[in-house]
């Protein structure tokens, strides 16, 4: 009986950990969770609040791994990486370092989301400080300012992308087409030219036998070989202020790209320079679109613009399936065929991810203030934050 109980405990724990969210945009880097054992239907006043925290100014999202949740914020020109117990909200550790608030035309604060890989956490600041921390204790294993070492220019709003772990390499969106450093010590392995980086997170993908990474710059998007940084394809995509912030979406050999400031979107076949289609129906400034069953779900327009609707757009043709104007632009993810939306004003909404219509299942206000950060569902809990650093953890475990 005791052996059976231990087995049951192990099986339950393993199942829970399978729904971790260890990196930006989740385990598949596409904004979609495999989690199914969660409740999309809530009381009128919303899901139960498990815990709250305050982490400082910023737009960093959350990563969740091994019962711990990580995020960042800035207070008094100091960035801090926080580690909380995912269930209770108890602070396990924090690591702080000097960092300018960087409030040029917005609140400023931290942008990139911590990346968890095994027993390590990696964090890149807006100003090029790269940290390798022990995930359990917060101990600094190594740190260096890769921007200064590379002598790379800093884009207007600093580096916003998260760290991508690929084998023994860390890929960073620094320079015109990325930077790779050794995971064990931060030493530079390859680098690109000294041009403005974009604000997206490096995205890995396979093309034939090649392992590649997609990166944005101030001028467009590039694909480079993971191990060497050799650029093998680029697509020009000039945007006002050089803001290419939305991660591309890969679907087979086609790539969806989108930018705000009335630029628009396009699908381009890898290796080509003429779009399959291009229009202005889904202009992602900061909030990224999520692809499910051939349909893109995302906000059309700049965050902060109340006239930027949520849309469902056909990936193959760019045709709008539906257009929902009743909610302010925030950010979304998808789980179990459902949209999980945090609106710009802090309302949490669950709706069916269907091209037929915008079909709400549950909705409730969970935060106040500006909410542009993507919510995260992990192991039956939804984590949300606003720009001033108010964090709320909500219980949506299936009863």
LUMFI-165708 format. One line per field, with one value per residue (C-alpha): residue in one letter; z, y, x. Coordinates in nm, 4 decimals. Layout:
<nodes>
aa <- c(A,...)
Z <- c(Z,...)
Y <- c(Y,...)
X <- c(X,...)
</nodes>
This chain:
<nodes>
aa <- c(X,X,X,X,X,X,X,X,X,X,X,X,X,X,X,X,X,X,X,X,X,X,X,X,X,X,X,X,X,X,X,X,X,X,X,X,X,X,X,X,X,X,X,X,X,X,X,X,X,X,X,X,X,X,X,X,X,X,X,X,X,X,X,X,X,X,X,X,X,X,X,X,X,X,X,X,X,X,X,X,X,X,X,X,X,X,X,X,X,X,X,X,X,X,X,X,X,X,X,X,X,X,X,X,X,X,X,X,X,X,X,X,X,X,X,X,X,X,X,X,X,X,X,X,X,X,X,X,X,X,X,X,X,X,X,X,X,X,X,X,X,X,X,X,X,X,X,X,X,X,X,X,X,X,X,X,X,X,X,X,X,X,X,X,X,X,X,X,X,X,X,X,X,X,X,X,X,X,X,X,X,X,X,X,X,X,X,X,X,X,X,X,X,X,X,X,X,X,X,X,X,X,X,X,X,X,X,X,X,X,X,X,X,X,X,X,X,X,X,X,X,X,X,X,X,X,X,X,X,X,X,X,X,X,X,X,X,X,X,X,X,X,X,X,X,X,X,X,X,X,X,X,X,X,X,X,X,X,X,X,X,X,X,X,X,X,X,X,X,X,X,X,X,X,X,X,X,X,X,X,X,X,X,X,X,X,X,X,X,X,X,X,X,X,X,X,X,X,X,X,X,X,X,X,X,X,X,X,X,X,X,X,X,X,X,X,X,X,X,X,X,X,X,X,X,X,X,X,X,X,X,X,X,X,X,X,X,X,X,X,X,X,X,X,X,X,X,X,X,X,X,X,X,X,X,X,X,X,X,X,X,X,X,X,X,X,X,X,X,X,X,X,X,X,X,X,X,X,X,X,X,X,X,X,X,X,X,X,X,X,X,X,X,X,X,X,X,X,X)
Z <- c(0.0000,0.0901,-0.2404,-0.4310,-0.2504,-0.3403,-0.7028,-0.7068,-0.5599,-0.8191,-1.1055,-0.9871,-0.9459,-1.2882,-1.4508,-1.2841,-1.3941,-1.7503,-1.7533,-1.6621,-1.8653,-1.8513,-2.1181,-2.3022,-2.4901,-2.3187,-2.3820,-2.7588,-2.7896,-2.9591,-2.6804,-2.6511,-2.3427,-2.3527,-2.0213,-2.0133,-1.6443,-1.5639,-1.5223,-1.7723,-1.5848,-1.2804,-1.0334,-1.1284,-0.9192,-1.0918,-0.9926,-0.6378,-0.5689,-0.4282,-0.3726,-0.4715,-0.4959,-0.5991,-0.8217,-0.9567,-1.2908,-1.6067,-1.8669,-1.8106,-1.8208,-1.6113,-1.6356,-1.4213,-1.3529,-1.0722,-0.8415,-0.8821,-1.0731,-1.2021,-1.3178,-1.3022,-1.2254,-1.1645,-0.8604,-0.7887,-1.0967,-0.9838,-1.1728,-0.9690,-1.0716,-0.8372,-0.7600,-0.5803,-0.4649,-0.7378,-0.5000,-0.2026,-0.3427,-0.0767,-0.2019,-0.2341,-0.3507,-0.5459,-0.7296,-0.7816,-0.9952,-1.1019,-1.4155,-1.5517,-1.5553,-1.9237,-1.9260,-2.2756,-2.3846,-2.1541,-1.7940,-1.8542,-1.6387,-1.7339,-2.0652,-2.1090,-1.9323,-1.7444,-1.9160,-1.7102,-1.8375,-1.5995,-1.2742,-1.4246,-1.4923,-1.7595,-1.7707,-2.0179,-1.9098,-2.1448,-2.1262,-2.2038,-1.8575,-1.8882,-1.5782,-1.5143,-1.1791,-0.9859,-1.0151,-0.6603,-0.4708,-0.6956,-0.6611,-0.9446,-1.1423,-1.3881,-1.5267,-1.7864,-1.9946,-2.3432,-2.5046,-2.3885,-2.4764,-2.8260,-2.8573,-2.9952,-3.0183,-2.7901,-2.9682,-2.8545,-2.5986,-2.4974,-2.5497,-2.4977,-2.6088,-2.3728,-2.3789,-2.6104,-2.4965,-2.7779,-2.6577,-2.5139,-2.6643,-2.5466,-2.8425,-2.7814,-3.0020,-2.9976,-3.3125,-3.6621,-3.6616,-3.3132,-3.0720,-2.9292,-2.6094,-2.4331,-2.1829,-1.9246,-1.9037,-2.1311,-2.3708,-2.7187,-2.9764,-3.2719,-3.3289,-3.6029,-3.7372,-3.5212,-3.6239,-3.4269,-3.2951,-3.3003,-2.9842,-3.0402,-2.8791,-3.1013,-3.2409,-3.3354,-3.6292,-3.8604,-4.2376,-4.3881,-4.1953,-4.0792,-3.7266,-3.7637,-3.5557,-3.6637,-3.5308,-3.5865,-3.6413,-3.6898,-4.0650,-4.0887,-4.0081,-4.0596,-4.0345,-3.9197,-3.8539,-3.4836,-3.4413,-3.6523,-3.6912,-4.0695,-4.2224,-4.4868,-4.5439,-4.4697,-4.5315,-4.5378,-4.3128,-4.2317,-3.9490,-3.7974,-3.5189,-3.6143,-3.3809,-3.4925,-3.1548,-3.2287,-3.2551,-3.5976,-3.6237,-3.8188,-3.9956,-4.2065,-4.4480,-4.4114,-4.1636,-4.0334,-3.9358,-3.7988,-3.6655,-3.5257,-3.6125,-3.9041,-4.0721,-4.0987,-4.1492,-4.4055,-4.4639,-4.6477,-4.7609,-4.6148,-4.8664,-5.0677,-5.0537,-5.2011,-4.9537,-5.0080,-4.8910,-4.7107,-4.5582,-4.2581,-4.0915,-3.7968,-3.6800,-3.3748,-3.2020,-2.8768,-2.8208,-3.0250,-3.2303,-3.1558,-3.4324,-3.3805,-3.6457,-3.9294,-3.7626,-3.6053,-3.2937,-3.2009,-3.1430,-3.4508,-3.3535,-3.0978,-2.7280,-2.5552,-2.8500,-2.7396,-3.1052,-3.1565,-3.1789,-3.1182,-3.4458,-3.5880,-3.9212,-4.1640,-4.1862,-4.5476,-4.6957,-4.4432,-4.4446,-4.1236,-3.9719,-3.6886,-3.5286,-3.1592,-3.0667,-2.7101,-2.5305,-2.4906,-2.6323,-2.3879,-2.4557,-2.5098,-2.4864,-2.5751,-2.3784,-2.4553,-2.7525,-2.5515,-2.5634,-2.2312,-2.2658,-2.0266,-2.1546,-2.1346,-1.8363,-1.6373,-1.7267,-1.7634,-2.0322,-2.1469,-2.4872,-2.7355,-2.9967,-3.2932,-3.6283,-3.6140,-3.3578,-3.0386,-2.7840,-2.4188,-2.1525,-1.8467,-1.7688,-1.4559,-1.3569,-1.1857,-1.1961,-1.2447,-1.4336,-1.7620,-1.8454,-2.1595,-2.0315,-2.1520,-1.8864,-1.8102,-1.7264,-1.5558,-1.3406,-1.2763,-1.1927,-1.4042,-1.3379,-1.4379,-1.3818,-1.4647,-1.5634,-1.2072,-1.0942,-0.9196,-0.9578,-0.8992,-0.9006,-0.9672,-0.8921,-1.1974,-1.1037,-1.2144,-0.9135)
Y <- c(0.0000,0.2396,0.1643,0.2271,0.5602,0.6686,0.5716,0.7678,1.0728,1.0484,1.0103,1.3100,1.5262,1.4258,1.5120,1.8524,1.9314,1.8416,2.1626,2.3863,2.7011,2.7255,2.9877,3.2821,3.1665,2.8275,2.4817,2.4990,2.8702,2.9403,3.0720,2.7413,2.5202,2.1456,2.1765,2.0410,1.9846,2.3398,2.5143,2.7799,2.8483,3.0766,3.2447,3.5929,3.7558,3.5538,3.2720,3.2390,3.4546,3.2330,3.5043,3.8483,4.0124,4.3370,4.3147,4.6654,4.8377,4.6318,4.4154,4.0855,3.7826,3.4644,3.1354,2.8390,2.5289,2.2757,2.4471,2.7900,3.0989,3.3679,3.7272,4.0625,4.4298,4.7603,4.9889,5.2840,5.2094,4.8518,4.5443,4.2398,3.8794,3.7241,3.3572,3.2662,2.9409,2.8804,2.7561,2.9908,3.3005,3.2843,3.4560,3.1935,3.4307,3.7487,3.8860,4.2620,4.4626,4.8298,4.9133,5.2385,5.2548,5.3522,5.5242,5.6722,5.7355,5.4604,5.3418,5.1648,4.8780,4.5220,4.3676,4.0212,3.7155,3.4794,3.1495,2.8299,2.5467,2.2583,2.3982,2.7334,3.0596,3.3032,3.6703,3.9440,4.3047,4.5845,4.7115,4.3877,4.2425,3.8636,3.6479,3.2752,3.1986,2.8803,2.8200,2.6869,2.9414,3.2441,3.2104,3.3899,3.1247,3.3784,3.7217,3.9636,4.2584,4.1101,4.4417,4.6032,4.2984,4.2899,4.6714,4.6503,4.9456,4.9403,4.9916,5.2827,5.0798,4.8397,4.4653,4.3184,3.9569,3.6645,3.4208,3.1207,2.8058,2.5787,2.2978,2.4575,2.7969,3.0958,3.2901,3.6599,3.9227,4.1568,4.3087,4.2964,3.9188,3.7875,3.6860,3.3433,3.2792,2.9668,2.8497,2.7563,3.0867,3.3517,3.3623,3.4832,3.2009,3.4051,3.7543,3.9602,4.3099,4.6197,4.7223,4.7811,4.4625,4.4163,4.3521,3.9933,3.6752,3.4451,3.1652,2.8253,2.6240,2.3457,2.3742,2.0433,1.9325,2.2839,2.4088,2.7785,3.0784,3.3615,3.7077,4.0550,4.3695,4.7304,4.6602,4.3214,3.9513,3.7122,3.3389,3.2258,2.8904,2.8117,2.6865,2.9445,3.2498,3.2300,3.4305,3.2285,3.4356,3.7792,3.9575,4.3362,4.4729,4.8385,4.9738,5.3179,5.3601,5.0212,4.8450,4.4835,4.3455,4.0621,3.7149,3.5564,3.2592,2.9587,2.7267,2.4654,2.6588,2.9789,3.2603,3.5164,3.8531,4.1534,4.5013,4.7986,5.1685,5.0911,4.8673,4.5507,4.1848,3.9308,3.5621,3.4872,3.1528,3.0793,3.1512,3.3958,3.7743,3.8244,3.7689,3.5036,3.7744,4.1099,4.3405,4.5616,4.3388,4.2207,4.4804,4.3333,4.6073,4.4276,4.1617,3.8521,3.6484,3.2793,3.0242,2.7387,2.5135,2.7469,3.0626,3.3507,3.5169,3.8561,4.2276,4.4478,4.7709,4.9326,4.8543,5.1512,5.2200,5.1361,5.0985,4.8012,4.5019,4.1343,3.9444,3.5968,3.5874,3.2983,3.2150,3.0958,3.3999,3.6868,3.6966,3.8229,3.5647,3.7846,4.1189,4.1920,4.5617,4.5414,4.4741,4.6838,4.5341,4.3349,3.9890,3.6299,3.2663,2.9470,2.6278,2.3375,2.5163,2.8293,3.1850,3.3196,3.6973,3.9644,4.2929,4.6222,4.7215,4.4011,4.1945,3.8227,3.6527,3.2919,3.2415,2.9583,2.9627,2.9219,3.1040,3.1188,3.3989,3.5505,3.3215,3.4126,3.1406,3.3453,3.6955,3.8898,4.1900,4.0689,4.3748,4.7507,4.9760,4.9025,4.5306,4.4511,4.1381,3.7933,3.5841,3.2405,2.9231,2.6589,2.3656,2.4988,2.8553,3.1700,3.4369,3.7981,4.1324,4.5010,4.7566,4.8763,4.5221,4.4070,4.0278,3.8025,3.4223,3.2735,2.9214,2.7581,2.3980,2.1557,2.0605)
X <- c(0.0000,0.2829,0.4582,0.1352,0.0865,0.4392,0.3785,0.0524,0.2261,0.5042,0.2561,0.0524,0.3616,0.4947,0.1629,0.1623,0.5165,0.4229,0.2179,0.5115,0.5803,0.9617,1.0238,0.8701,0.5575,0.5633,0.7066,0.6438,0.7330,0.4005,0.1756,-0.0133,-0.0345,-0.1061,-0.2900,-0.6442,-0.7221,-0.8281,-1.1599,-1.2692,-1.5938,-1.5776,-1.8094,-1.9293,-1.6560,-1.3836,-1.1459,-1.0175,-0.7121,-0.4351,-0.1766,-0.0574,0.2847,0.4514,0.7595,0.8180,0.7709,0.7927,0.6238,0.8050,0.5774,0.6164,0.7981,0.6973,0.9082,0.9487,0.7008,0.8620,0.7463,0.9834,0.9333,1.1123,1.0569,1.2348,1.2275,1.4591,1.6727,1.7264,1.6106,1.5134,1.4596,1.2013,1.1436,0.8193,0.6687,0.4107,0.1407,0.1760,0.3460,0.6173,0.9308,1.2044,1.4776,1.5447,1.8451,1.8829,2.1247,2.1532,1.9524,1.8158,1.4353,1.4471,1.1079,1.1304,0.7692,0.6395,0.6656,0.9967,1.1176,1.1980,1.0924,1.2413,1.1001,1.3384,1.4227,1.4467,1.6672,1.7218,1.8596,1.9491,1.7672,1.8873,1.7956,1.8941,1.8422,1.7426,2.1003,2.2831,2.3475,2.3238,2.2806,2.3000,2.1375,2.0725,1.6983,1.6591,1.8715,1.9254,2.3026,2.4833,2.6737,2.8128,2.7287,2.8597,2.7475,2.7409,2.6449,2.9668,3.1749,3.0269,3.0290,2.6765,2.4451,2.1410,1.8073,1.5894,1.3941,1.6697,1.6814,1.3350,1.3699,1.4181,1.7100,1.6749,1.8578,1.9770,2.2026,2.5144,2.4318,2.2309,2.0899,2.0194,1.8544,2.1549,2.3026,2.1581,2.1083,2.1719,2.4450,2.5322,2.7247,2.8407,2.5807,2.8454,3.0326,2.8796,3.1758,3.0822,3.0589,2.9329,2.7973,2.6350,2.6940,2.6532,2.3028,1.9838,1.8267,1.4532,1.2548,1.1411,1.2699,1.4818,1.2627,1.4124,1.2839,1.3947,1.4332,1.5342,1.8406,1.9256,1.8605,1.7844,1.6837,1.4529,1.5374,1.3957,1.5995,1.5058,1.4910,1.3222,1.3620,1.6538,1.7188,2.0626,2.2221,2.2052,2.5613,2.7435,2.5210,2.5554,2.2714,2.0905,1.7745,1.6355,1.3086,1.2947,1.0211,1.0748,0.8624,0.8238,1.0835,1.2318,0.9881,0.9638,0.8606,0.6198,0.7704,0.7136,0.4783,0.6067,0.3638,0.5445,0.7649,0.5617,0.6225,0.3728,0.5173,0.3334,0.4099,0.2196,0.2222,-0.0126,0.2468,0.0369,0.1211,0.2300,0.2880,0.6096,0.7475,1.0882,1.3638,1.1536,1.1240,0.7764,0.4890,0.2252,-0.0114,0.0177,-0.2437,-0.3199,-0.5791,-0.3638,-0.1123,0.0669,0.2632,0.3498,0.0834,0.1633,-0.0811,-0.1334,-0.1961,-0.4409,-0.5954,-0.5039,-0.6345,-0.4436,-0.5861,-0.4448,-0.4976,-0.5066,-0.3356,-0.1127,-0.1398,-0.2980,-0.5278,-0.8822,-0.9819,-0.7507,-0.9877,-0.9237,-0.9400,-0.9411,-0.7577,-0.7107,-0.3380,-0.3573,-0.5308,-0.5254,-0.9059,-1.0713,-1.3060,-1.4305,-1.3567,-1.4273,-1.4181,-1.5497,-1.2197,-0.9064,-0.5833,-0.3754,-0.2294,-0.3438,-0.2455,-0.4346,-0.5032,-0.7375,-0.8911,-0.9662,-0.8349,-0.7072,-0.7064,-0.5843,-0.7244,-0.5397,-0.7541,-0.7063,-1.0119,-0.9404,-1.1494,-1.1761,-1.3372,-1.3631,-1.0847,-1.3135,-1.3293,-1.7098,-1.7432,-1.6044,-1.7707,-1.7037,-1.7072,-1.6027,-1.4809,-1.3863,-1.1718,-0.8525,-0.6228,-0.6323,-0.3942,-0.2184,-0.1993,0.0006,0.1755,0.0739,-0.1056,0.0346,-0.1579,0.0541,-0.0574,-0.4072,-0.3015,-0.3165,-0.0538,-0.1227,0.0502,0.0198,0.2848,0.3446,0.4232,0.1067,0.0976,-0.2009,-0.2126,-0.5576,-0.6802,-0.8406,-0.7689,-1.0382,-1.2441)
</nodes>
